[in-house]
Amino acid sequence: MAPSDSREVVIEATPEEIFAVVADVESTPTWSPQYQKAEIVDTDDEGRPRTVRQTVKTVGITDVLTVEYTCEPTKVSWVLLKARQ
């Protein structure tokens, strides 16, 4: 069975503000230092990110991840589709 992780965080912002930050994946490297690059590969019918390629560097190891986002009215979730490492 593949490993799984789930976390909850309380954020003092409106859902619209949170969705705007999450959907702006290409800006992730500006506020999360382990992300060196993030590019949208594919979007859903509403123009939100669906497939994203991210270059991540942690503890001296760089990896390229392909992540699939699912946007619903009250939540955003994502799963790792592929990693080079």
Protein Blocks (a to p, Z undefined) as FASTA:
>chain_A
ZZdddddddddddfklmmmmmmmmmlmmmmmmklmbdcdfbdcfkopafbdcddddeehi
acdddddddddfkbccdddfbdfZZ
